[in-house]
Amino acid sequence: MRIANVTNITVQYAGQNVLKGVSFEINAGKKLGLIGTNGSGKTTLLRILLGQETPTGGTVSVVSGTRIGYVPQYVEGGDDELVMDWLLAEYIKIRESLRLSEESLATAPPDEVDSSMKEYQEARDSYDRIDGDRRPEQAEKVLDSLGLQGIHNQTLGTQSGGEKNVLSLALTLLDDPDFLVLDEPGNHLDFMGLAWLEEFLINFKGMVLIVSHNRHTLDRVVQGILTLEDGRVKRYEGGYSTYRATHLRQFLAQQADYSANQKRLAQLEALVKRLELTARARPNPKAGKRLRARRSQLAREEAQAVEKPTLGVSAIDAEFATEKTRANIVLQLRGYSKSFGDLSLLENVDLGITSGERVAIVGPNGSGKTSLLRDIVAEGEWDNAMIRIGPSIRTGYAAQQQEVLDGDRTILEEVMASPPR
């Protein structure tokens, strides 16, 4: 049974076609992966499917009554907001609206009773829709089921990137969706969290559409792959490995067609040149007619030439040219500790990194990895006895939540704002 149908969707930004006639369908019980390069329009396509954005052209139809749950790439919420308040924000708003409508109905004069009754009924319907009487209890159960016990009264700002990802899923599950749409849900999850997410999606009874760059997750979870490339979507059956094998076979076949076509065009070009020489050497009507025919044939076949196939190589080709540092000490931690209130994350950490080393920090979500990196960037210097960085070392920081970027600037302004080195 078809649950959702996307038909000939087009999207234009600043005169450029981002999506070009995208069409696909999602059937009951199916789990699909959506892949494509960064900036190819995956999130835009999800937002159109959810009705959050209007396409330039095309239509989206979803079976009436389908409950869609959306897990976005980034969690929106204030750092000082309590986890439970964030989870229950919609419930609190609807509950307050119901309370006010009850008061208005109780004090309404006779000529306003009908309108007050209508407002009350609308508020009551919204409250019943989210099962308001049980919503707080359900929120606690969802947190516990997702392994987030005890964080009800913690703030969002104290949660790691992975914990925020799981919280986003928890918020979605409160509405008991039968169609889950997830945008890079495993971005900040640790190994255990990713394994848990995969098992959850495998066992989920409804439909799933997941944007992910994790090949292992796509192999384990999905039964089909949608590729978004050059504004168009193609569908492949099976997981990521099956898609890659199929795509490679198609690439090799297209490459053979392209090579044969290029050989044919080269032969025609050589023939046209010979005819041109003949026509100049011995001008006559027959030679001219034959030359015009071959030129027309060459132009026609060039217009219909087989496009050179690609394997979708990333457009990013960065090369970093840096001078080798003369410092031996890159980073020294001596007795470093980190805690939030009564919660102790790291205690008396000693660590040394020397020039040329490459070190990875691994650990469960919420164990303090990002907190450690932030302190190194913010406080690390040669004169800091606890977090010492070599005197000739320049530190670059690629932040998990992109908080080092100014969202009000254009890309060019942001790059130009970086001081010269």
N, C-alpha and C positions, 0 to 999 in steps of 0.2 A: 504493500500500500504506500502510495506517495504521500509524504508528510509536508514537504516543502519543495517548491519549484521556483528556480531562478531563471528568468527568460530574458535574453538579449540585453543584459545590463550594461550601460555605458556611463562613464563618469569623466567629466572634464574638469581640470584645475588649471586656471590661468591659460586657457586655450590649448592645453595638452590633454590628449586622451590617456587617462590612467587605466580605465577598464574599457575594453572594446568588444561589446557583444558577448558578455559572459553568460553562459547558460549551463545549468546542471540541476539535478534533482537529488533529494534525500528521501530514502524509503524507510519505512518502519523497521526499527531494530538495527539499522546500519550504523557503523562507526567509521567515519571518514577523516583523513588527515588532509590539511591544506598546507602546501609548501610553496615557497617562492623566495626570491632574494629580498633583502631588506629594502623597503620602499617600493615594492612591486604592487602594493595595494591590498594586501591581505586583511589588515584591520579595517580598511574602508569597506571591503566586501562584507565582512562580518557585521559592521554597523548597518549596512543596507539591509542585510538579511533580518536583522533585529528591528528594523523600522526606525533606527536612531538617525539615519541619514537618508536623504532623498537622492536617487540617482538622476543623472541627466536624461537617461532614457531607459526603457525596459520595465519589467514588472517582477514583483516577488509575491508569491502566494503561499500561505501556510494554512493547513487544515484548521478549521475553527475548533477552539478548545485546547489546542496544543499549548502546553506550559513550557516556555523556553527559559532556561537559566543561562545567564551570561557571566563567565568568569573573565574579567578584563586583565590586560597585561599589567596594569598598575592599580594599586589600591588607592582610592581617593578618600581622604579623611584627615582631620587635624591630628597632629602628633600628641596633643593633650587630651584627645577624646578617649574615653574609656571604651574598652573592647565591647562590653555588653551594651553600652549606649549606642555604639556604632552599629552593632548587629540589629538592635531593636529600633533604629531611627524611624523607619517607616511605621512600625507598630505604635511608637510614642506619638507620632504626628496624627495617625488615624484615631487613636484612642482619645487624644485631646479634641479632635474634631467631633467625635461622637459625644463627648461630655458637653461641649458647648452647644451642640444641636439639641441635646436633652434639656439643658437649661432654657434654651430659647423656646422649645415647645411647651415647657411647663409654664412659662410666663407670657406666652403669646396671647394677644387680644383675639377675640372671636374672628375678626376679619383677616387675621394672618395665620390662623391655625393650619389651613391647607398648605400654604407655602412652607411653614415650619415643619409640618409632618413630612413633606417631600424631602426637605433637607435632612431631617433625622433619618429617613429611610435610606437615603443615599449613603450617609455616614455609617449606618448600621450594616448595609450591604458590604461596604469596604472593610469594615471590622470583621464581619463573618468570612469574607473572602480570604483573609490571612489567618483565619482561625484564632482571633484575638485572645480568647480566653486561655488558650494553651500556648500562645506564642513565646512568652518568656521561658516556660518550661521546655519547649521544643529547642530554643536557642541553647540552653544549657546542655541538653542531650546531644545536640549536634556538635558542640565544642568537645564534649567528652568523647564522642565517637571518633572524632578526628585527632584525638591525642592532644588536645589543648586544654586539659583540665587545669584549673587554678589560675587562669589568666583573665577571668571575668572582669576584675577590677584593676587590671593593668592598662596602661595607656597604649595607643597604637604606636607611638614613637619609640617605645621600648621593645617592640617586636622586630625580629629579624625579617629580611626580605622573604625568606621561605615561609616563616610563620604568617606573614601578611598574605602570601599566596593561598595558604590553607584557609585563612580567615575569609578570603574572598569566595572560596568554594563553599565554606560554611554558610555565608550569607545567601548564596544561590540555593543551597539545599533546603533552606527554610521554606521555600515555596513549592517544594516537592515537584521539581521539573520532570518532564518526560523527554525533553530534548536539551542536551547540554552543549553550549558553545563556549569553547575555551581558547583564549589567546595567550599562547606561550605560558601555560600553567606551571611548567617545570623549571622556569628560568632561574629561580633562586632556591630551589630545593636541594637538600643534600642527598647522598646516595640512598639513605633509608627512606627519606621523604619521597623521592622519585619512584622507588620501588612500591611504596604504599599507593601513590597516585595511580600507577599503572594497574595495580590490582583492583583499585576502586573502579577505574574506568572499564576494565575488562568485565567486572561483575555488574556494572550498571545496566539496568534492564532496558533503558530507553535508547534514543539516538544520540550520537556524539559527533560533533564537528570540532576538530582540534587543530589549531595552528601550532606547529612545533618544528624545531630544527634538530630535535633529538631522534636520530635514526632508530635507536634501540626501542624507544617508547612507541614510535610509529609501527615498528615491526610487531610489537607485542599487542598493541591495542586495536589498530584499525584493520578494516577489510577492504579499504579502497583509498587511493591517493588522488587528490585534485592538485594539479600543478598550475600555478599562476605565473605566466611568463609573457612578457610583452603585451600585457593587458588582456590576455586570453586564458581560458581554463581548459585543460585537458584532463580526462579521467582515466585512471589505470586501476585495474582490479588487483587486490592483494596488498601486502604491506610494503614498506619502503624498499626492502631488498628486491622484492619481485618487480616493483616499479623500476628500480635502477637497471635490472637485467633487461626488462622489456625496452626501456628507454635506450640502452646501449645497443640492442639489436636494431632498433629503429634508426639510430644514429649511423650505424655501420651501413645499413641499407641506403639511407639518404646520402651518405658520403659516396657510395658507389654510383648512385644516380647522378650526383653532382659532378663526379670525375668524368663519367661518360658524357654528360652534357657539355662540360667544358672542352672535352676533346672534340666533340661535334662542332662547337662554336669556333674552335681554333681552325678546324678543317675548312669551314665555310669562309672564315676570314681570309685564309690562304688562297682559296679559290677566287674570291672577289678581287684580291690583289693581282692574281695572275690575269684575270679577265680585264682588269683596268689597264695592265701593261699591254695586253693584246689589242685592246680597243684603241690605245694611243698609237701603237705601232702600225696597225692595219685597220683604220676606221672603216666600218661598214654597218649597215642597219641591223644585220643579224647579231653581230658582236655586241652592239649597243643594247639591243633588246635582251640578250642573254645576261648582260651585266646588270641591267635594271631588275631583272627577275631575281638574280642571286642576291642583290642588295636588299630587295624587299624581303626575301626569305631570311637573310641574316638579321634584319631589324625585327622581324616577327619572332624569331627564335630567341633573340636577346631579350625581348619583352617578356617571353614566357620561360626564361631561364630558371633552372632549379636553384633555389636559394641555398647558399652555403650553410650546412648544418653546424650547430654548436651544441656543446654539452652543458650549456648554462653556466659558464665560468663566471665567477664573481667579477663585477665591474671595478672592485677596489683592488688597486695594485700599488701598495705603499712600500716605500723603501726608506729605512731609517739610517741615516748616515751620522754617526756620533763618534766623537773622539773617545778613545779608551781612557778611562779614569786612571789617575796615578795614585788614587787612594787605595789602601788595602782594606780598611774598615768601611763597610757600607752601612751596617746597622748593628747596634748592640742594645739589647734589653737587659736591664739589671734590676731584679726585684719588682718587675712590673705587675700590678694588680688592677683589677677592674671589677666594680660592683655597682648595682643600682639598688639603693636602699639596703634591704636585708638580703638581696639576691647577689651572691658572689659568683662572678663568671670566671675570672682568672686570678690566680694567687701566686705571687713571687716567681714570675716567669723570667727565665734567663735564656737568651737567644743571641747568637752571633751569626751574621752573614758577611762574607768577605767578597771582594771584587771577583766577578765572573760567575758566582754561584746563582743558581735559579732554584727558588724554594717555593713550595706549595703549602698552604695552610688548609687543612681539612678538619672537619668536625661537624657535629649535628647542628641543625638550625637553632639559633638562640644561644650558642655556646660562647659567643663573643668575638668571632672572627672579624666582622665588620667594625665593631667597636675598637678592636686592636688596630686595624688599618687606619681608621679615622684619627686615633690618637698619634700614630706614627706621623701622619701627614700634618696634623695640627700642631704637635708639640715637639716633634723630633728635631734636634739640633745638636751640634757638637758639644755645647756646654750643658746639655741636659743629662744629668747623671743616670737617669732611669731610661730615657729613650734617646740614645746617641746616634746621630747620623754623621757620616764622614764629612769633613769640611768642604770637599770639592764635589760632593754628591748633589745632583739636582733631582728632586723627587717629582714624579708624575703620578697622578691618581685618576684611574678610571673607576668612577663611583657606580655602585650597584643601582641606585635609583636616579642616576644622572643629576644629582643635586648640585654638582659643580657647574652645571650649565644654567644660563639665564634664559628662561622661557620667553621673555619679552623681546629678545634680540633675534634678528635674522641669523641664518647660518654664517653669512659673510661677516656680520657684525661680531658674532661670538668668536670666530677665528681671529679677526683683527684685534680683538680686545686682549688677546694673549700677548704678554710683553715679549719683545725680542730677546733672544738669548745670545 
